[in-house]
Amino acid sequence: MSIDLVLPIAGESSRYPDTRPKWLLTHPSGNLMLTESIRGLNPGQFNKIIIIGLEKHEDKYGYSESLYEELQENYNFPVEDIDLILLKKETTSESETIYKGLSRAGKQSGPMLVKDSDNYFEMRWSDLSDRNLVAIASLYDFDSIDPGNKSYIAFGENETVVNIAEKEIISPWFCVGAYGFNKTEHFLEYFEKISQKNIKGELYVSHIIYKMLQEGKLFFGTKVDRYTDWGTLEDWKSYRQNHVTLFVDIDGVLVKNSSKHFDPKWGETGGISPNIEALQDIFETGKSYILLTTSRTEEYREKTKAQLNDLNIPYNQLIMGLPHSKRVLINDYSNTNGYPSALSINLSRDKENLKEKLASLIDH
């Protein structure tokens, strides 16, 4: 694929008060929001990644080295094909950021995909060699989307875009913050045309597309899957709250209680099926990390793993050798990792009500 991915990150994140720039916040995966925001695009397929930020953010946070490492480790993307363009001054709009960044990067031609850093979605690729595209989703598919901060498109025949409007609901189809231009020079040309007219307010990418539509350029709507909005701090908090790290004891919770000294011995009891099914359900969402805990000693690891495998009990880590005593989880909370950041669930031994206790932790 000869398409370049362009990521403008020069904004001030005004909807994220008292935090780092939002794209530098830590995703539940441990990566930066920016790194995770492009996962659904299969980043390894791009020819080049052009990231356009501000010098002052790099000076303050020194994020570039971590960003290069994450793009390489997660997507096997070569460092030499990543252009980090740092602007000295803040711009007045995302479109100006893109324009100045492309000019600095020396990208004047060829196809490009521009994507916002504050959302996630999965998109099936269309060929950009002879078409422009707008990535879209439907309002009907979401309960909690704020419709007032989106741009919208109207379709004509064959999924061609006939109109695009900023902050005006002209159809249920809203733009998810990704725009494909089959010729970078068209974006540059139309930005220059519009910016010379002294338009009041922010010059959005949608304004450039609207002008291109008026002059006969074709755009096609491309529907995305699994769209998740991180546009505001409340959106981000809600998203993070929907991910959990579970510390789950084995004996008495997932399998009938057993003992080192008395029958039934460790590794010999049957599973508590409703509780295992509850853990399987939450594991399959992809929003949990499961650590199984036990006072079983290390010499029982292989026998324990065999028992877990036989019963199809999912987990990411197995922690053994804990004292047979009360367990207390201590965690910090902050503006982006809201209170309470640590919870506890106590079950009566061998009871089958784990599903009921976990029900409110994750939206399936």
C-alpha positions in Angstrom: 0.0 0.0 0.0 1.4 3.4 -1.0 -0.9 5.4 1.3 0.6 7.7 3.9 -1.1 7.9 7.3 -1.3 11.5 8.7 -1.9 12.1 12.4 -2.5 15.7 13.5 -1.8 16.0 17.2 -1.1 19.8 17.7 -4.3 20.6 19.5 -4.5 21.8 23.1 -7.0 19.1 24.3 -9.3 21.7 25.8 -11.9 19.0 26.5 -9.4 17.3 28.8 -8.7 19.8 31.6 -5.8 19.3 33.9 -4.2 16.4 32.0 -1.5 15.8 29.5 -2.5 16.2 25.9 -5.1 13.5 25.5 -3.2 11.5 22.9 -0.4 11.1 25.5 -2.7 9.5 28.1 -2.3 5.8 28.8 -4.7 3.3 27.2 -5.7 0.2 29.3 -3.2 -1.7 27.1 -0.4 0.3 28.5 0.2 2.1 25.2 -0.4 5.8 24.4 -3.9 6.7 23.2 -2.3 7.8 19.9 -0.8 4.3 19.3 -4.0 2.5 20.1 -6.2 4.9 18.1 -4.7 3.5 14.8 -4.8 -0.2 15.7 -8.0 -0.9 13.8 -6.4 0.4 10.6 -3.7 -2.3 10.3 -0.9 0.3 10.5 1.8 -2.0 9.1 0.2 -1.5 5.6 1.0 2.2 5.3 3.9 3.5 3.3 4.7 6.2 5.9 3.3 7.7 9.1 3.4 11.5 9.4 2.7 12.8 12.9 2.3 16.5 13.2 2.6 18.0 16.7 4.0 20.9 18.6 7.6 21.5 19.7 6.4 22.6 23.2 4.8 19.2 23.9 7.9 17.3 22.9 10.0 19.7 25.0 7.7 19.2 28.0 7.0 15.5 27.8 9.8 14.0 25.6 7.3 11.5 24.1 9.0 10.9 20.7 11.2 8.0 21.8 8.3 6.1 23.4 6.1 6.7 20.4 8.7 5.4 18.0 9.2 2.3 20.2 5.4 1.6 20.4 4.8 1.9 16.7 7.7 -0.5 16.1 6.8 -3.0 18.8 3.0 -3.0 18.2 2.9 -2.8 14.4 6.5 -3.6 13.3 6.6 -0.2 11.6 10.1 0.9 10.7 11.3 4.0 12.6 12.8 5.4 9.4 9.3 5.6 7.9 7.9 7.7 10.7 8.0 11.5 10.2 7.5 13.4 13.4 6.9 17.1 12.4 7.0 19.5 15.3 5.5 23.0 14.6 6.8 26.0 16.5 3.5 27.7 16.8 0.0 26.6 17.5 -2.4 26.5 14.6 -5.9 27.7 14.3 -7.4 24.4 13.1 -6.8 20.8 12.4 -6.8 21.5 8.7 -4.0 24.2 9.2 -2.0 21.7 11.2 -2.3 19.2 8.4 -1.4 21.8 5.8 1.7 23.0 7.6 2.8 19.6 8.6 2.6 18.2 5.0 4.5 21.2 3.8 7.3 20.6 6.3 7.3 16.9 5.6 7.7 17.6 1.8 4.6 15.5 1.0 3.0 17.2 -2.0 1.4 14.3 -3.9 0.1 10.8 -3.6 -2.7 9.4 -1.5 -3.1 9.9 2.2 -5.5 9.1 5.1 -5.9 11.7 7.8 -7.1 10.4 11.2 -8.0 11.9 14.5 -6.2 10.6 17.6 -9.1 10.5 20.0 -11.1 7.6 18.8 -10.9 3.9 17.7 -12.6 2.1 14.9 -11.9 -0.7 12.4 -12.1 0.0 8.7 -12.1 -2.2 5.7 -9.8 -0.6 3.2 -10.9 0.9 -0.1 -8.4 1.7 -2.9 -7.5 5.4 -2.7 -5.9 5.4 -6.1 -9.0 6.7 -7.9 -11.3 7.8 -5.0 -11.5 9.9 -1.9 -13.3 8.6 1.2 -15.0 9.7 4.4 -15.1 7.1 7.2 -18.6 7.1 8.8 -20.8 5.4 11.4 -24.6 5.7 12.1 -26.1 7.5 15.0 -28.6 4.6 15.3 -25.9 2.3 16.4 -25.0 4.3 19.6 -26.8 5.4 22.7 -24.2 7.7 24.2 -22.8 9.6 21.2 -23.0 13.4 21.5 -24.5 14.4 18.2 -23.6 18.0 18.5 -19.9 17.7 18.0 -19.8 15.7 14.8 -19.9 16.4 11.1 -22.4 14.6 8.9 -22.7 13.4 5.3 -25.6 12.8 2.9 -25.4 10.0 0.4 -26.3 10.0 -3.3 -26.1 7.0 -5.6 -23.5 4.3 -5.1 -22.5 5.6 -1.7 -21.2 8.8 -3.2 -21.1 11.8 -0.8 -23.3 14.6 -2.0 -23.1 16.9 1.1 -21.1 17.3 4.2 -22.0 19.6 7.1 -20.2 20.5 10.3 -22.2 20.3 13.5 -25.4 20.0 11.5 -27.4 16.7 11.4 -28.3 16.3 7.8 -28.5 12.5 8.0 -27.8 9.8 10.6 -24.3 9.2 9.1 -21.6 11.0 11.0 -17.9 11.3 10.2 -15.6 9.4 12.6 -12.6 11.5 12.0 -10.8 9.8 9.1 -10.6 11.2 5.6 -8.9 9.7 2.6 -7.5 11.9 -0.2 -6.3 10.2 -3.3 -4.2 13.2 -4.2 -2.5 15.2 -1.4 -2.1 18.1 -3.7 -5.9 18.5 -3.8 -6.0 18.9 0.0 -3.3 21.5 -0.2 -4.9 23.3 -3.1 -8.3 23.6 -1.5 -7.0 24.6 1.9 -5.2 27.5 0.2 -8.4 28.4 -1.7 -10.6 28.5 1.4 -8.1 30.0 3.9 -7.7 33.1 1.6 -11.4 33.9 2.0 -11.1 34.9 5.7 -13.7 32.4 6.9 -15.0 33.1 10.4 -14.3 30.4 13.0 -12.4 27.2 12.7 -11.6 25.8 9.2 -12.6 22.2 9.5 -11.5 19.4 7.1 -15.2 19.0 6.3 -15.1 22.6 4.8 -12.3 21.5 2.5 -14.3 18.4 1.4 -17.4 20.5 0.9 -15.6 22.8 -1.5 -14.1 19.8 -3.3 -17.6 18.3 -3.7 -18.9 21.6 -5.1 -16.2 21.5 -7.8 -17.0 17.9 -8.8 -14.5 15.8 -6.8 -16.0 12.5 -5.8 -16.0 11.2 -2.2 -17.4 7.8 -1.0 -18.6 6.9 2.4 -16.8 4.0 4.1 -18.6 2.4 7.0 -16.5 1.5 10.1 -16.9 -1.1 12.8 -16.4 -1.0 16.6 -16.3 2.8 16.7 -15.4 4.2 20.2 -15.3 7.9 20.9 -12.6 9.4 23.3 -13.3 13.0 22.4 -13.9 14.3 25.9 -12.5 13.4 29.3 -15.8 11.9 30.3 -15.7 9.7 27.2 -12.2 8.5 28.2 -13.1 7.8 31.8 -16.2 5.8 30.7 -14.0 3.8 28.3 -11.4 3.1 31.0 -14.0 2.2 33.5 -15.2 -0.5 31.1 -11.8 -2.3 31.4 -10.9 -4.3 34.4 -7.9 -6.2 35.8 -9.3 -9.2 37.8 -7.5 -11.0 40.6 -9.5 -14.2 41.0 -8.8 -16.9 43.6 -8.9 -20.4 42.3 -10.0 -22.6 45.2 -13.5 -22.0 46.4 -14.3 -19.5 43.5 -13.5 -21.4 40.3 -13.1 -24.9 41.6 -14.4 -26.6 44.7 -12.2 -25.9 47.6 -9.2 -28.2 48.1 -6.2 -28.5 50.4 -2.5 -29.4 50.5 -3.0 -31.6 53.5 -6.4 -33.1 53.4 -8.7 -34.7 50.8 -9.7 -33.4 48.3 -6.2 -32.3 47.5 -5.0 -29.4 45.3 -5.8 -30.0 41.6 -8.3 -32.8 42.2 -11.6 -31.0 42.6 -14.2 -30.2 39.9 -15.1 -26.8 38.6 -17.8 -24.4 39.7 -19.4 -24.2 36.3 -21.5 -20.9 36.6 -18.4 -19.1 37.9 -16.2 -20.4 35.2 -18.8 -19.4 32.5 -18.9 -15.9 34.0 -15.1 -15.6 33.8 -15.2 -16.9 30.2 -17.8 -14.3 29.2 -15.8 -11.4 30.6 -12.6 -12.7 29.1 -14.2 -12.9 25.6 -15.0 -9.2 25.7 -11.3 -8.4 25.3 -11.7 -5.8 28.1 -10.3 -7.8 30.9 -6.9 -9.0 32.2 -7.2 -12.0 34.5 -4.7 -12.9 37.1 -5.5 -16.1 39.0 -4.3 -16.2 42.5 -3.7 -19.2 44.9 -2.0 -20.3 48.0 -1.0 -23.4 46.2 2.8 -23.7 46.3 5.0 -23.5 43.2 5.6 -27.2 43.1 1.9 -27.5 42.1 2.1 -25.2 39.2 2.0 -27.8 36.4 -0.8 -29.7 38.1 -2.8 -26.5 38.6 -2.2 -25.5 34.9 -3.5 -28.9 33.8 -6.6 -28.5 35.9 -7.3 -25.0 34.6 -6.8 -26.2 31.0 -9.2 -29.2 31.5 -11.9 -26.9 32.9 -11.3 -24.2 30.2 -10.6 -21.5 32.8 -9.2 -18.4 31.0 -6.4 -16.4 32.5 -3.4 -14.2 31.6 -1.2 -14.8 34.6 -1.1 -17.4 37.4 0.2 -16.2 40.7 1.1 -18.9 43.2 2.4 -19.2 46.7 0.3 -16.5 48.4 -0.1 -16.7 52.1 -3.4 -18.2 53.3 -4.6 -14.8 54.7 -6.7 -11.7 54.0 -5.8 -10.0 50.7 -5.9 -6.2 50.3 -5.6 -4.4 46.9 -4.2 -0.9 47.0 -4.3 1.3 43.9 -4.1 5.0 43.1 -6.7 7.1 41.4 -6.5 10.4 39.4 -8.3 12.6 37.1 -8.0 10.1 34.2 -8.1 6.9 36.4 -11.3 7.7 38.3 -12.3 6.9 41.9 -12.7 4.1 42.9 -9.8 2.5 41.1 -9.8 -0.6 43.3 -12.8 -2.8 44.2 -13.3 -6.0 46.1 -15.7 -8.9 45.7 -16.2 -11.4 48.5 -17.9 -14.8 47.7 -19.0 -17.5 50.1 -16.8 -20.5 49.5 -17.9 -22.7 46.6 -20.9 -20.5 45.8 -22.0 -20.1 42.2 -22.8 -16.4 42.1 -19.7 -14.9 40.5 -21.7 -13.8 37.4 -24.0 -11.7 39.5 -21.1 -10.0 41.2 -19.3 -9.2 37.9 -22.4 -8.0 36.0 -21.8 -4.3 36.4 -18.1 -4.2 35.6 -18.1 -4.4 31.8 -20.7 -3.6 29.1 -20.7 -6.5 26.8 
